[in-house]
């Protein structure tokens, strides 16, 4: 009788453990995964240096730039300043980006060309054009993407290069101005950063891919430090390596004003 009761208790314990295992746990939604990704960067501002290596057929191009970014209006706006310093023919070219929370106001992008002493706003179809002849589009250089500007579908899981990832489909809401119909993301389950992405055009054809090849923990924030973009139709590739990245450095607001671009 004792043995039977012991076996019964053991069986019940195993059943309860099995029921409460992750298999039976509440699975994260696509939106919840996106929120976890959005929460990775807790900084108020940042500075970084980058080298962009571009391959276009047999032609090789290299660009060097510094990026300054800062959060404004209690997280409802982010501004970035990109300053190119190499090679000499593009030294002094600058991009100023003001990214806003929500879809009520379109993000602003300006470029300053020192050779012409010209400040130009990038809008309309110009947002879809190549950023400094790279595989990035001008719209891609915005650091801030509001989670609520998209809908999300969790497609499953997949191991990529030994890293367990969620497969997330991100679809822009109809009122968002973008050249992409969707982005398919492989999101790391350990640190909530993308491992790779696929970008699709308005005809749902693959436009380009991104591999996030290196990550580092900088000041407690997991950060991508190497990205490889490829556009199959153009047979082009862009590799960006970030270095000297610092968070929470106390950047002044005036750095992100138009009046500073000509300095």
Buried (B, 14 or more C-beta within 10 A) or exposed (E): EEEEEEEEEEEEEEEEEEEEEEEEEEEBEBBEBBBBBBEEBEBBBBBBBBBBBBBBEEEEBEBBBBBBBBBBEEEEBBBBBBBBBEEEEBEBBBBBBBBBBEBEEBBBBBBBEBEEEEBEEBBEEBBBEBBBBBBBBBBBBBBBBBBBBBBBBBBEEEEEEEBBBBBBBBBBEEEBBBBBBBBBBBBBBEBBBBBBBBBBBEEEEEBBBBBBBEBEEBEEBBBBBBBBBBBEEEEBBBBBBBEEBEBEEEBEEEEBEEEBBEE
